[in-house]
């Protein structure tokens, strides 16, 4: 999994766990498609001030780009 600069900045700013990103991609509560990108949304109770985690990713040459 490769991370964009935007994703790395948000991970650091909001203290998002890598494992939570993987869980959101693998087991989303909601999944949406937008052009070539996939939007996965998952709620983690007790984390992220009650807001759902939204991960936007795209599959590039057998690798995920977040």
PyMOL Python script that loads the backbone (N, CA, C, O; Angstrom):
from pymol import cmd

cmd.read_pdbstr("""\
ATOM      1  N   UNK A   1       0.849  -1.169   0.000  1.00  0.00           N
ATOM      2  CA  UNK A   1       0.000   0.000   0.000  1.00  0.00           C
ATOM      3  C   UNK A   1       0.897   1.235   0.000  1.00  0.00           C
ATOM      4  O   UNK A   1       1.758   1.389   0.867  1.00  0.00           O
ATOM      5  N   UNK A   2       0.688   2.109  -0.978  1.00  0.00           N
ATOM      6  CA  UNK A   2       1.425   3.365  -1.050  1.00  0.00           C
ATOM      7  C   UNK A   2       0.523   4.491  -0.562  1.00  0.00           C
ATOM      8  O   UNK A   2      -0.685   4.482  -0.798  1.00  0.00           O
ATOM      9  N   UNK A   3       1.121   5.449   0.113  1.00  0.00           N
ATOM     10  CA  UNK A   3       0.360   6.571   0.651  1.00  0.00           C
ATOM     11  C   UNK A   3       0.749   7.870  -0.040  1.00  0.00           C
ATOM     12  O   UNK A   3       1.928   8.135  -0.274  1.00  0.00           O
ATOM     13  N   UNK A   4      -0.250   8.669  -0.359  1.00  0.00           N
ATOM     14  CA  UNK A   4       0.019   9.997  -0.908  1.00  0.00           C
ATOM     15  C   UNK A   4       0.487  10.909   0.221  1.00  0.00           C
ATOM     16  O   UNK A   4       0.347  10.575   1.397  1.00  0.00           O
ATOM     17  N   UNK A   5       1.033  12.039  -0.136  1.00  0.00           N
ATOM     18  CA  UNK A   5       1.466  13.007   0.879  1.00  0.00           C
ATOM     19  C   UNK A   5       0.263  13.477   1.697  1.00  0.00           C
ATOM     20  O   UNK A   5       0.364  13.650   2.911  1.00  0.00           O
ATOM     21  N   UNK A   6      -0.864  13.681   1.033  1.00  0.00           N
ATOM     22  CA  UNK A   6      -2.094  14.089   1.722  1.00  0.00           C
ATOM     23  C   UNK A   6      -2.494  13.042   2.769  1.00  0.00           C
ATOM     24  O   UNK A   6      -2.836  13.386   3.901  1.00  0.00           O
ATOM     25  N   UNK A   7      -2.448  11.768   2.383  1.00  0.00           N
ATOM     26  CA  UNK A   7      -2.800  10.690   3.311  1.00  0.00           C
ATOM     27  C   UNK A   7      -1.823  10.636   4.485  1.00  0.00           C
ATOM     28  O   UNK A   7      -2.243  10.511   5.636  1.00  0.00           O
ATOM     29  N   UNK A   8      -0.522  10.731   4.200  1.00  0.00           N
ATOM     30  CA  UNK A   8       0.483  10.700   5.282  1.00  0.00           C
ATOM     31  C   UNK A   8       0.276  11.856   6.258  1.00  0.00           C
ATOM     32  O   UNK A   8       0.379  11.672   7.471  1.00  0.00           O
ATOM     33  N   UNK A   9      -0.012  13.036   5.736  1.00  0.00           N
ATOM     34  CA  UNK A   9      -0.245  14.194   6.604  1.00  0.00           C
ATOM     35  C   UNK A   9      -1.463  13.986   7.494  1.00  0.00           C
ATOM     36  O   UNK A   9      -1.422  14.297   8.685  1.00  0.00           O
ATOM     37  N   UNK A  10      -2.554  13.460   6.921  1.00  0.00           N
ATOM     38  CA  UNK A  10      -3.764  13.231   7.714  1.00  0.00           C
ATOM     39  C   UNK A  10      -3.577  12.118   8.740  1.00  0.00           C
ATOM     40  O   UNK A  10      -4.111  12.199   9.846  1.00  0.00           O
ATOM     41  N   UNK A  11      -2.828  11.086   8.385  1.00  0.00           N
ATOM     42  CA  UNK A  11      -2.547  10.000   9.327  1.00  0.00           C
ATOM     43  C   UNK A  11      -1.821  10.546  10.548  1.00  0.00           C
ATOM     44  O   UNK A  11      -2.140  10.193  11.683  1.00  0.00           O
ATOM     45  N   UNK A  12      -0.852  11.402  10.304  1.00  0.00           N
ATOM     46  CA  UNK A  12      -0.086  11.998  11.402  1.00  0.00           C
ATOM     47  C   UNK A  12      -0.939  12.982  12.204  1.00  0.00           C
ATOM     48  O   UNK A  12      -0.934  12.950  13.434  1.00  0.00           O
ATOM     49  N   UNK A  13      -1.666  13.850  11.511  1.00  0.00           N
ATOM     50  CA  UNK A  13      -2.470  14.879  12.159  1.00  0.00           C
ATOM     51  C   UNK A  13      -3.560  14.285  13.043  1.00  0.00           C
ATOM     52  O   UNK A  13      -3.754  14.727  14.176  1.00  0.00           O
ATOM     53  N   UNK A  14      -4.274  13.283  12.526  1.00  0.00           N
ATOM     54  CA  UNK A  14      -5.405  12.699  13.253  1.00  0.00           C
ATOM     55  C   UNK A  14      -5.056  11.404  13.978  1.00  0.00           C
ATOM     56  O   UNK A  14      -5.937  10.741  14.525  1.00  0.00           O
ATOM     57  N   UNK A  15      -3.776  11.045  13.983  1.00  0.00           N
ATOM     58  CA  UNK A  15      -3.294   9.844  14.672  1.00  0.00           C
ATOM     59  C   UNK A  15      -4.084   8.602  14.259  1.00  0.00           C
ATOM     60  O   UNK A  15      -4.621   7.879  15.098  1.00  0.00           O
ATOM     61  N   UNK A  16      -4.138   8.376  12.964  1.00  0.00           N
ATOM     62  CA  UNK A  16      -4.867   7.243  12.401  1.00  0.00           C
ATOM     63  C   UNK A  16      -3.935   6.035  12.352  1.00  0.00           C
ATOM     64  O   UNK A  16      -2.810   6.127  11.863  1.00  0.00           O
ATOM     65  N   UNK A  17      -4.409   4.915  12.858  1.00  0.00           N
ATOM     66  CA  UNK A  17      -3.614   3.684  12.878  1.00  0.00           C
ATOM     67  C   UNK A  17      -3.615   3.024  11.495  1.00  0.00           C
ATOM     68  O   UNK A  17      -4.644   2.980  10.821  1.00  0.00           O
ATOM     69  N   UNK A  18      -2.457   2.514  11.083  1.00  0.00           N
ATOM     70  CA  UNK A  18      -2.352   1.808   9.799  1.00  0.00           C
ATOM     71  C   UNK A  18      -3.331   0.640   9.735  1.00  0.00           C
ATOM     72  O   UNK A  18      -3.918   0.366   8.688  1.00  0.00           O
ATOM     73  N   UNK A  19      -3.499  -0.039  10.854  1.00  0.00           N
ATOM     74  CA  UNK A  19      -4.412  -1.177  10.916  1.00  0.00           C
ATOM     75  C   UNK A  19      -5.854  -0.739  10.640  1.00  0.00           C
ATOM     76  O   UNK A  19      -6.615  -1.476  10.012  1.00  0.00           O
ATOM     77  N   UNK A  20      -6.232   0.455  11.107  1.00  0.00           N
ATOM     78  CA  UNK A  20      -7.586   0.963  10.857  1.00  0.00           C
ATOM     79  C   UNK A  20      -7.793   1.267   9.372  1.00  0.00           C
ATOM     80  O   UNK A  20      -8.894   1.090   8.850  1.00  0.00           O
ATOM     81  N   UNK A  21      -6.753   1.717   8.701  1.00  0.00           N
ATOM     82  CA  UNK A  21      -6.848   1.962   7.255  1.00  0.00           C
ATOM     83  C   UNK A  21      -7.082   0.641   6.531  1.00  0.00           C
ATOM     84  O   UNK A  21      -7.941   0.548   5.654  1.00  0.00           O
ATOM     85  N   UNK A  22      -6.314  -0.378   6.903  1.00  0.00           N
ATOM     86  CA  UNK A  22      -6.471  -1.692   6.277  1.00  0.00           C
ATOM     87  C   UNK A  22      -7.863  -2.274   6.544  1.00  0.00           C
ATOM     88  O   UNK A  22      -8.489  -2.825   5.639  1.00  0.00           O
ATOM     89  N   UNK A  23      -8.345  -2.152   7.784  1.00  0.00           N
ATOM     90  CA  UNK A  23      -9.679  -2.666   8.126  1.00  0.00           C
ATOM     91  C   UNK A  23     -10.766  -1.935   7.349  1.00  0.00           C
ATOM     92  O   UNK A  23     -11.750  -2.545   6.929  1.00  0.00           O
ATOM     93  N   UNK A  24     -10.591  -0.635   7.159  1.00  0.00           N
ATOM     94  CA  UNK A  24     -11.577   0.149   6.413  1.00  0.00           C
ATOM     95  C   UNK A  24     -11.635  -0.302   4.960  1.00  0.00           C
ATOM     96  O   UNK A  24     -12.718  -0.395   4.383  1.00  0.00           O
ATOM     97  N   UNK A  25     -10.486  -0.579   4.367  1.00  0.00           N
ATOM     98  CA  UNK A  25     -10.442  -1.039   2.977  1.00  0.00           C
ATOM     99  C   UNK A  25     -11.008  -2.454   2.851  1.00  0.00           C
ATOM    100  O   UNK A  25     -11.752  -2.740   1.913  1.00  0.00           O
ATOM    101  N   UNK A  26     -10.663  -3.338   3.785  1.00  0.00           N
ATOM    102  CA  UNK A  26     -11.086  -4.738   3.705  1.00  0.00           C
ATOM    103  C   UNK A  26     -12.534  -4.968   4.125  1.00  0.00           C
ATOM    104  O   UNK A  26     -13.232  -5.789   3.529  1.00  0.00           O
ATOM    105  N   UNK A  27     -12.991  -4.238   5.158  1.00  0.00           N
ATOM    106  CA  UNK A  27     -14.331  -4.458   5.707  1.00  0.00           C
ATOM    107  C   UNK A  27     -15.083  -3.137   5.887  1.00  0.00           C
ATOM    108  O   UNK A  27     -15.403  -2.768   7.017  1.00  0.00           O
ATOM    109  N   UNK A  28     -15.371  -2.422   4.805  1.00  0.00           N
ATOM    110  CA  UNK A  28     -16.033  -1.121   4.947  1.00  0.00           C
ATOM    111  C   UNK A  28     -17.503  -1.264   5.336  1.00  0.00           C
ATOM    112  O   UNK A  28     -18.151  -2.258   5.006  1.00  0.00           O
ATOM    113  N   UNK A  29     -18.019  -0.257   6.042  1.00  0.00           N
ATOM    114  CA  UNK A  29     -19.454  -0.188   6.323  1.00  0.00           C
ATOM    115  C   UNK A  29     -20.183   0.316   5.076  1.00  0.00           C
ATOM    116  O   UNK A  29     -21.287  -0.130   4.764  1.00  0.00           O
ATOM    117  N   UNK A  30     -19.550   1.246   4.374  1.00  0.00           N
ATOM    118  CA  UNK A  30     -20.103   1.824   3.146  1.00  0.00           C
ATOM    119  C   UNK A  30     -18.985   1.848   2.108  1.00  0.00           C
ATOM    120  O   UNK A  30     -17.831   2.131   2.430  1.00  0.00           O
ATOM    121  N   UNK A  31     -19.337   1.550   0.876  1.00  0.00           N
ATOM    122  CA  UNK A  31     -18.354   1.626  -0.207  1.00  0.00           C
ATOM    123  C   UNK A  31     -18.995   2.353  -1.385  1.00  0.00           C
ATOM    124  O   UNK A  31     -20.133   2.072  -1.761  1.00  0.00           O
ATOM    125  N   UNK A  32     -18.251   3.283  -1.955  1.00  0.00           N
ATOM    126  CA  UNK A  32     -18.731   4.070  -3.090  1.00  0.00           C
ATOM    127  C   UNK A  32     -17.652   4.085  -4.163  1.00  0.00           C
ATOM    128  O   UNK A  32     -16.465   3.951  -3.865  1.00  0.00           O
ATOM    129  N   UNK A  33     -18.071   4.250  -5.406  1.00  0.00           N
ATOM    130  CA  UNK A  33     -17.133   4.351  -6.530  1.00  0.00           C
ATOM    131  C   UNK A  33     -17.215   5.759  -7.093  1.00  0.00           C
ATOM    132  O   UNK A  33     -18.295   6.335  -7.214  1.00  0.00           O
ATOM    133  N   UNK A  34     -16.057   6.299  -7.432  1.00  0.00           N
ATOM    134  CA  UNK A  34     -15.989   7.610  -8.053  1.00  0.00           C
ATOM    135  C   UNK A  34     -14.891   7.557  -9.107  1.00  0.00           C
ATOM    136  O   UNK A  34     -13.706   7.623  -8.782  1.00  0.00           O
ATOM    137  N   UNK A  35     -15.284   7.440 -10.351  1.00  0.00           N
ATOM    138  CA  UNK A  35     -14.334   7.316 -11.444  1.00  0.00           C
ATOM    139  C   UNK A  35     -13.453   6.086 -11.201  1.00  0.00           C
ATOM    140  O   UNK A  35     -13.975   4.976 -11.102  1.00  0.00           O
ATOM    141  N   UNK A  36     -12.147   6.254 -11.105  1.00  0.00           N
ATOM    142  CA  UNK A  36     -11.240   5.124 -10.868  1.00  0.00           C
ATOM    143  C   UNK A  36     -10.995   4.870  -9.386  1.00  0.00           C
ATOM    144  O   UNK A  36     -10.348   3.890  -9.020  1.00  0.00           O
ATOM    145  N   UNK A  37     -11.506   5.742  -8.544  1.00  0.00           N
ATOM    146  CA  UNK A  37     -11.236   5.650  -7.108  1.00  0.00           C
ATOM    147  C   UNK A  37     -12.379   4.968  -6.367  1.00  0.00           C
ATOM    148  O   UNK A  37     -13.540   5.043  -6.769  1.00  0.00           O
ATOM    149  N   UNK A  38     -12.022   4.312  -5.290  1.00  0.00           N
ATOM    150  CA  UNK A  38     -12.992   3.681  -4.407  1.00  0.00           C
ATOM    151  C   UNK A  38     -12.948   4.408  -3.078  1.00  0.00           C
ATOM    152  O   UNK A  38     -11.874   4.728  -2.568  1.00  0.00           O
ATOM    153  N   UNK A  39     -14.128   4.668  -2.517  1.00  0.00           N
ATOM    154  CA  UNK A  39     -14.229   5.343  -1.228  1.00  0.00           C
ATOM    155  C   UNK A  39     -14.795   4.338  -0.235  1.00  0.00           C
ATOM    156  O   UNK A  39     -15.923   3.869  -0.384  1.00  0.00           O
ATOM    157  N   UNK A  40     -14.004   4.014   0.776  1.00  0.00           N
ATOM    158  CA  UNK A  40     -14.411   3.073   1.818  1.00  0.00           C
ATOM    159  C   UNK A  40     -14.600   3.854   3.116  1.00  0.00           C
ATOM    160  O   UNK A  40     -13.749   4.654   3.504  1.00  0.00           O
ATOM    161  N   UNK A  41     -15.730   3.608   3.779  1.00  0.00           N
ATOM    162  CA  UNK A  41     -16.047   4.319   5.017  1.00  0.00           C
ATOM    163  C   UNK A  41     -16.359   3.294   6.098  1.00  0.00           C
ATOM    164  O   UNK A  41     -17.123   2.354   5.878  1.00  0.00           O
ATOM    165  N   UNK A  42     -15.760   3.485   7.265  1.00  0.00           N
ATOM    166  CA  UNK A  42     -15.991   2.573   8.390  1.00  0.00           C
ATOM    167  C   UNK A  42     -15.991   3.361   9.681  1.00  0.00           C
ATOM    168  O   UNK A  42     -15.174   4.260   9.877  1.00  0.00           O
ATOM    169  N   UNK A  43     -16.917   3.013  10.560  1.00  0.00           N
ATOM    170  CA  UNK A  43     -17.008   3.669  11.859  1.00  0.00           C
ATOM    171  C   UNK A  43     -16.296   2.811  12.906  1.00  0.00           C
ATOM    172  O   UNK A  43     -16.519   1.604  12.994  1.00  0.00           O
ATOM    173  N   UNK A  44     -15.443   3.451  13.689  1.00  0.00           N
ATOM    174  CA  UNK A  44     -14.735   2.791  14.782  1.00  0.00           C
ATOM    175  C   UNK A  44     -15.240   3.412  16.077  1.00  0.00           C
ATOM    176  O   UNK A  44     -14.950   4.572  16.367  1.00  0.00           O
ATOM    177  N   UNK A  45     -15.988   2.649  16.846  1.00  0.00           N
ATOM    178  CA  UNK A  45     -16.546   3.207  18.081  1.00  0.00           C
ATOM    179  C   UNK A  45     -15.425   3.544  19.058  1.00  0.00           C
ATOM    180  O   UNK A  45     -14.509   2.752  19.277  1.00  0.00           O
ATOM    181  N   UNK A  46     -15.518   4.722  19.631  1.00  0.00           N
ATOM    182  CA  UNK A  46     -14.533   5.164  20.608  1.00  0.00           C
ATOM    183  C   UNK A  46     -13.281   5.776  20.003  1.00  0.00           C
ATOM    184  O   UNK A  46     -12.355   6.135  20.729  1.00  0.00           O
ATOM    185  N   UNK A  47     -13.242   5.898  18.688  1.00  0.00           N
ATOM    186  CA  UNK A  47     -12.074   6.479  18.016  1.00  0.00           C
ATOM    187  C   UNK A  47     -12.506   7.621  17.113  1.00  0.00           C
ATOM    188  O   UNK A  47     -13.652   7.684  16.668  1.00  0.00           O
ATOM    189  N   UNK A  48     -11.582   8.509  16.855  1.00  0.00           N
ATOM    190  CA  UNK A  48     -11.752   9.591  15.888  1.00  0.00           C
ATOM    191  C   UNK A  48     -12.951  10.488  16.208  1.00  0.00           C
ATOM    192  O   UNK A  48     -13.656  10.948  15.309  1.00  0.00           O
ATOM    193  N   UNK A  49     -13.165  10.725  17.494  1.00  0.00           N
ATOM    194  CA  UNK A  49     -14.228  11.617  17.983  1.00  0.00           C
ATOM    195  C   UNK A  49     -15.608  11.221  17.463  1.00  0.00           C
ATOM    196  O   UNK A  49     -16.477  12.076  17.297  1.00  0.00           O
ATOM    197  N   UNK A  50     -15.810   9.943  17.207  1.00  0.00           N
ATOM    198  CA  UNK A  50     -17.108   9.459  16.755  1.00  0.00           C
ATOM    199  C   UNK A  50     -17.346   9.580  15.258  1.00  0.00           C
ATOM    200  O   UNK A  50     -18.380   9.137  14.758  1.00  0.00           O
ATOM    201  N   UNK A  51     -16.399  10.175  14.536  1.00  0.00           N
ATOM    202  CA  UNK A  51     -16.548  10.314  13.087  1.00  0.00           C
ATOM    203  C   UNK A  51     -16.087   9.042  12.383  1.00  0.00           C
ATOM    204  O   UNK A  51     -15.183   8.362  12.869  1.00  0.00           O
ATOM    205  N   UNK A  52     -16.693   8.713  11.252  1.00  0.00           N
ATOM    206  CA  UNK A  52     -16.222   7.539  10.505  1.00  0.00           C
ATOM    207  C   UNK A  52     -14.896   7.831   9.810  1.00  0.00           C
ATOM    208  O   UNK A  52     -14.581   8.981   9.504  1.00  0.00           O
ATOM    209  N   UNK A  53     -14.137   6.789   9.570  1.00  0.00           N
ATOM    210  CA  UNK A  53     -12.874   6.908   8.844  1.00  0.00           C
ATOM    211  C   UNK A  53     -13.179   6.705   7.362  1.00  0.00           C
ATOM    212  O   UNK A  53     -13.802   5.717   6.974  1.00  0.00           O
ATOM    213  N   UNK A  54     -12.735   7.648   6.546  1.00  0.00           N
ATOM    214  CA  UNK A  54     -12.966   7.600   5.099  1.00  0.00           C
ATOM    215  C   UNK A  54     -11.622   7.413   4.406  1.00  0.00           C
ATOM    216  O   UNK A  54     -10.711   8.225   4.564  1.00  0.00           O
ATOM    217  N   UNK A  55     -11.509   6.338   3.639  1.00  0.00           N
ATOM    218  CA  UNK A  55     -10.273   6.043   2.917  1.00  0.00           C
ATOM    219  C   UNK A  55     -10.588   6.032   1.421  1.00  0.00           C
ATOM    220  O   UNK A  55     -11.421   5.256   0.953  1.00  0.00           O
ATOM    221  N   UNK A  56      -9.912   6.897   0.691  1.00  0.00           N
ATOM    222  CA  UNK A  56     -10.065   6.958  -0.763  1.00  0.00           C
ATOM    223  C   UNK A  56      -8.833   6.288  -1.365  1.00  0.00           C
ATOM    224  O   UNK A  56      -7.702   6.687  -1.089  1.00  0.00           O
ATOM    225  N   UNK A  57      -9.061   5.275  -2.184  1.00  0.00           N
ATOM    226  CA  UNK A  57      -7.926   4.556  -2.755  1.00  0.00           C
ATOM    227  C   UNK A  57      -8.202   4.141  -4.192  1.00  0.00           C
ATOM    228  O   UNK A  57      -9.335   4.165  -4.672  1.00  0.00           O
ATOM    229  N   UNK A  58      -7.130   3.766  -4.847  1.00  0.00           N
ATOM    230  CA  UNK A  58      -7.216   3.309  -6.227  1.00  0.00           C
ATOM    231  C   UNK A  58      -6.197   2.187  -6.410  1.00  0.00           C
ATOM    232  O   UNK A  58      -5.104   2.232  -5.846  1.00  0.00           O
ATOM    233  N   UNK A  59      -6.557   1.200  -7.186  1.00  0.00           N
ATOM    234  CA  UNK A  59      -5.643   0.084  -7.431  1.00  0.00           C
ATOM    235  C   UNK A  59      -4.786   0.419  -8.642  1.00  0.00           C
ATOM    236  O   UNK A  59      -5.294   0.643  -9.741  1.00  0.00           O
ATOM    237  N   UNK A  60      -3.470   0.449  -8.420  1.00  0.00           N
ATOM    238  CA  UNK A  60      -2.510   0.742  -9.485  1.00  0.00           C
ATOM    239  C   UNK A  60      -1.516  -0.407  -9.587  1.00  0.00           C
ATOM    240  O   UNK A  60      -0.750  -0.659  -8.657  1.00  0.00           O
ATOM    241  N   UNK A  61      -1.533  -1.087 -10.698  1.00  0.00           N
ATOM    242  CA  UNK A  61      -0.575  -2.172 -10.937  1.00  0.00           C
ATOM    243  C   UNK A  61      -0.440  -3.114  -9.737  1.00  0.00           C
ATOM    244  O   UNK A  61       0.653  -3.292  -9.198  1.00  0.00           O
ATOM    245  N   UNK A  62      -1.532  -3.697  -9.335  1.00  0.00           N
ATOM    246  CA  UNK A  62      -1.551  -4.672  -8.236  1.00  0.00           C
ATOM    247  C   UNK A  62      -1.215  -4.081  -6.872  1.00  0.00           C
ATOM    248  O   UNK A  62      -0.970  -4.832  -5.927  1.00  0.00           O
ATOM    249  N   UNK A  63      -1.197  -2.763  -6.745  1.00  0.00           N
ATOM    250  CA  UNK A  63      -0.912  -2.132  -5.456  1.00  0.00           C
ATOM    251  C   UNK A  63      -1.974  -1.073  -5.186  1.00  0.00           C
ATOM    252  O   UNK A  63      -2.477  -0.433  -6.110  1.00  0.00           O
ATOM    253  N   UNK A  64      -2.310  -0.895  -3.911  1.00  0.00           N
ATOM    254  CA  UNK A  64      -3.282   0.127  -3.542  1.00  0.00           C
ATOM    255  C   UNK A  64      -2.579   1.452  -3.316  1.00  0.00           C
ATOM    256  O   UNK A  64      -1.532   1.507  -2.672  1.00  0.00           O
ATOM    257  N   UNK A  65      -3.155   2.513  -3.844  1.00  0.00           N
ATOM    258  CA  UNK A  65      -2.639   3.864  -3.652  1.00  0.00           C
ATOM    259  C   UNK A  65      -3.686   4.642  -2.875  1.00  0.00           C
ATOM    260  O   UNK A  65      -4.787   4.878  -3.372  1.00  0.00           O
ATOM    261  N   UNK A  66      -3.343   5.043  -1.646  1.00  0.00           N
ATOM    262  CA  UNK A  66      -4.276   5.734  -0.747  1.00  0.00           C
ATOM    263  C   UNK A  66      -3.983   7.213  -0.777  1.00  0.00           C
ATOM    264  O   UNK A  66      -4.651   7.988  -0.092  1.00  0.00           O
TER     265      UNK A  66
END
""", "prot")
cmd.dss("prot")
cmd.show_as("cartoon", "prot")
cmd.util.cbc("prot")
cmd.orient("prot")
